């Protein structure tokens, strides 16, 4: 159940950022934003949250999230035929990655059952 909650949280967070920047500014269709958000939520959750986060920590997982989001948004927007400026991809990736810090804390506590505090996350990760 925790995996579903996290996937939904990531999807909503990505949707807010992607549609907020590309949909409202560049008039990208909502369906494109939904598809890009869903695909990226699944990919980043599997790679950054489940594979990288428990082994290498929050910093490495956030870097992976940023790279996956940046490349994923760029490639998927291109695949869907959306003409969005390169700078917008960077802004969306940075904004979406900022929220990942909270998702990573929740993941460590509830999926990997690590009893950690925010201070430990700041110090260790």
KOLTIRO-534426 format. One record per residue (C-alpha): residue number from 1; residue in three letters; x, y, z. Coordinates in steps of 0.02 Angstrom, whole numbers, plus 32768, in hexadecimal, padded with zeros to 4 digits. Each point is the difference from the previous one (the first is absolute). Example, Ala and Ser with C-alpha at 12.3 -4.5 7.8 and 13.67 -1.06 7.14 Angstrom:
rec num->1 residu->ALA c1->8267 c2->7F1F c3->8186
rec num->2 residu->SER c1->8045 c2->80AC c3->7FDF
This chain:
rec num->1 residu->UNK c1->8000 c2->8000 c3->8000
rec num->2 residu->UNK c1->8091 c2->8076 c3->8025
rec num->3 residu->UNK c1->803F c2->7FEA c3->7F4F
rec num->4 residu->UNK c1->7F59 c2->8037 c3->7FB9
rec num->5 residu->UNK c1->7FFA c2->8098 c3->8072
rec num->6 residu->UNK c1->80AF c2->8033 c3->7FCB
rec num->7 residu->UNK c1->7FDD c2->7FE7 c3->7F48
rec num->8 residu->UNK c1->7F62 c2->8069 c3->800D
rec num->9 residu->UNK c1->805E c2->8087 c3->8061
rec num->10 residu->UNK c1->808A c2->8005 c3->7F7E
rec num->11 residu->UNK c1->7F82 c2->8003 c3->7F72
rec num->12 residu->UNK c1->7FA0 c2->8091 c3->804E
rec num->13 residu->UNK c1->80A0 c2->8061 c3->8026
rec num->14 residu->UNK c1->8042 c2->7FE5 c3->7F50
rec num->15 residu->UNK c1->7F58 c2->802D c3->7FB4
rec num->16 residu->UNK c1->7FFB c2->80A4 c3->8061
rec num->17 residu->UNK c1->80AE c2->802E c3->7FC3
rec num->18 residu->UNK c1->7FF5 c2->7FC1 c3->7F4E
rec num->19 residu->UNK c1->7F53 c2->8042 c3->7FDA
rec num->20 residu->UNK c1->8020 c2->809E c3->8063
rec num->21 residu->UNK c1->8094 c2->802E c3->7F94
rec num->22 residu->UNK c1->7FE1 c2->7FAF c3->7F58
rec num->23 residu->UNK c1->7F43 c2->7FF5 c3->7FFC
rec num->24 residu->UNK c1->7FD4 c2->80AC c3->803D
rec num->25 residu->UNK c1->8091 c2->805D c3->7FAF
rec num->26 residu->UNK c1->8011 c2->7FA0 c3->7F5D
rec num->27 residu->UNK c1->7F4C c2->7FC2 c3->7FF0
rec num->28 residu->UNK c1->8036 c2->7F4A c3->8005
rec num->29 residu->UNK c1->7F6A c2->7F8B c3->8003
rec num->30 residu->UNK c1->7FD0 c2->7FBA c3->80AA
rec num->31 residu->UNK c1->8009 c2->7F50 c3->7FBA
rec num->32 residu->UNK c1->80B8 c2->8017 c3->7FD5
rec num->33 residu->UNK c1->8027 c2->803F c3->80AF
rec num->34 residu->UNK c1->7FA2 c2->7F6D c3->804C
rec num->35 residu->UNK c1->805F c2->7F82 c3->7F96
rec num->36 residu->UNK c1->80AB c2->804E c3->801F
rec num->37 residu->UNK c1->7FDE c2->800D c3->80BB
rec num->38 residu->UNK c1->7FC6 c2->7F4B c3->800E
rec num->39 residu->UNK c1->8094 c2->7FBB c3->7F9F
rec num->40 residu->UNK c1->807F c2->8067 c3->8061
rec num->41 residu->UNK c1->7FB1 c2->7FD6 c3->80A8
rec num->42 residu->UNK c1->8014 c2->7F47 c3->7FDF
rec num->43 residu->UNK c1->80B2 c2->800F c3->7FBB
rec num->44 residu->UNK c1->8042 c2->8073 c3->8088
rec num->45 residu->UNK c1->7FAD c2->7F99 c3->8089
rec num->46 residu->UNK c1->804C c2->7F5E c3->7FC2
rec num->47 residu->UNK c1->80AE c2->8042 c3->7FE1
rec num->48 residu->UNK c1->801E c2->808F c3->807A
rec num->49 residu->UNK c1->7F8F c2->7FD2 c3->8093
rec num->50 residu->UNK c1->800A c2->7F43 c3->8004
rec num->51 residu->UNK c1->80AE c2->7FDF c3->7FBA
rec num->52 residu->UNK c1->806D c2->8098 c3->8027
rec num->53 residu->UNK c1->7FB4 c2->804B c3->809E
rec num->54 residu->UNK c1->8019 c2->7F6E c3->8078
rec num->55 residu->UNK c1->80B2 c2->7FDD c3->7FC5
rec num->56 residu->UNK c1->804A c2->80AC c3->7FDF
rec num->57 residu->UNK c1->7F91 c2->807A c3->8060
rec num->58 residu->UNK c1->7F97 c2->8099 c3->7FDE
rec num->59 residu->UNK c1->8081 c2->8069 c3->7FA2
rec num->60 residu->UNK c1->8023 c2->7F79 c3->7F80
rec num->61 residu->UNK c1->7F46 c2->7FDB c3->7FEC
rec num->62 residu->UNK c1->7FD9 c2->80B9 c3->7FE6
rec num->63 residu->UNK c1->8089 c2->800D c3->7F7D
rec num->64 residu->UNK c1->7FBA c2->7F67 c3->7FA9
rec num->65 residu->UNK c1->7F50 c2->8049 c3->800B
rec num->66 residu->UNK c1->803C c2->80A3 c3->7FB1
rec num->67 residu->UNK c1->805A c2->7FA9 c3->7F72
rec num->68 residu->UNK c1->7F70 c2->7F89 c3->7FDF
rec num->69 residu->UNK c1->7F81 c2->808D c3->8004
rec num->70 residu->UNK c1->8065 c2->8073 c3->7F91
rec num->71 residu->UNK c1->8025 c2->7F7C c3->7F7D
rec num->72 residu->UNK c1->7F55 c2->7FB1 c3->8010
rec num->73 residu->UNK c1->7FA1 c2->80A3 c3->7FEB
rec num->74 residu->UNK c1->806C c2->8030 c3->7F6C
rec num->75 residu->UNK c1->7FEE c2->7F58 c3->7FA8
rec num->76 residu->UNK c1->7F48 c2->7FE6 c3->8026
rec num->77 residu->UNK c1->7FCF c2->80B1 c3->7FD0
rec num->78 residu->UNK c1->805F c2->7FE8 c3->7F5D
rec num->79 residu->UNK c1->7FAB c2->7F58 c3->7FE5
rec num->80 residu->UNK c1->7F55 c2->804E c3->801B
rec num->81 residu->UNK c1->802B c2->808D c3->7F87
rec num->82 residu->UNK c1->7FFC c2->808C c3->807E
rec num->83 residu->UNK c1->806D c2->8096 c3->7FDB
rec num->84 residu->UNK c1->803C c2->803C c3->80AA
rec num->85 residu->UNK c1->809D c2->8065 c3->801F
rec num->86 residu->UNK c1->809A c2->7FAB c3->804B
rec num->87 residu->UNK c1->8001 c2->807A c3->8093
rec num->88 residu->UNK c1->7F51 c2->7FC7 c3->8031
rec num->89 residu->UNK c1->803B c2->7F4A c3->800F
rec num->90 residu->UNK c1->8085 c2->803A c3->8079
rec num->91 residu->UNK c1->7F85 c2->8063 c3->806B
rec num->92 residu->UNK c1->7F84 c2->7F70 c3->8005
rec num->93 residu->UNK c1->8088 c2->7F82 c3->802E
rec num->94 residu->UNK c1->8043 c2->806F c3->808C
rec num->95 residu->UNK c1->7F53 c2->8025 c3->8045
rec num->96 residu->UNK c1->7FCB c2->7F49 c3->7FFB
rec num->97 residu->UNK c1->80A4 c2->7FC7 c3->804F
rec num->98 residu->UNK c1->7FE8 c2->807A c3->8090
rec num->99 residu->UNK c1->7F65 c2->7FA1 c3->8038
rec num->100 residu->UNK c1->805B c2->7F5A c3->7FF5
rec num->101 residu->UNK c1->805B c2->8025 c3->80A3
rec num->102 residu->UNK c1->7F5C c2->7FEA c3->805F
rec num->103 residu->UNK c1->7FD1 c2->7F66 c3->7F9D
rec num->104 residu->UNK c1->80A9 c2->7FB3 c3->8028
rec num->105 residu->UNK c1->7FEA c2->801B c3->80BB
rec num->106 residu->UNK c1->7F55 c2->7FAF c3->7FF7
rec num->107 residu->UNK c1->8048 c2->7F70 c3->7F9A
rec num->108 residu->UNK c1->808D c2->7FE0 c3->807A
rec num->109 residu->UNK c1->7F88 c2->7FFF c3->8094
rec num->110 residu->UNK c1->7F6C c2->7FA2 c3->7FB8
rec num->111 residu->UNK c1->8043 c2->7F8F c3->7F77
rec num->112 residu->UNK c1->80AC c2->7FD6 c3->8044
rec num->113 residu->UNK c1->7FCA c2->800E c3->80B8
rec num->114 residu->UNK c1->8092 c2->806C c3->8033
rec num->115 residu->UNK c1->7FE6 c2->805F c3->80A0
rec num->116 residu->UNK c1->804D c2->80A6 c3->7FCE
rec num->117 residu->UNK c1->7FE8 c2->80B5 c3->802C
rec num->118 residu->UNK c1->800F c2->8095 c3->7F8D
rec num->119 residu->UNK c1->80A5 c2->802D c3->8054
rec num->120 residu->UNK c1->8045 c2->7F56 c3->7FD2
rec num->121 residu->UNK c1->7FC9 c2->8017 c3->7F4D
rec num->122 residu->UNK c1->8055 c2->80A9 c3->7FFA
rec num->123 residu->UNK c1->80A0 c2->7FBD c3->804D
rec num->124 residu->UNK c1->800D c2->7F57 c3->7FAD
rec num->125 residu->UNK c1->7FAB c2->8015 c3->7F5B
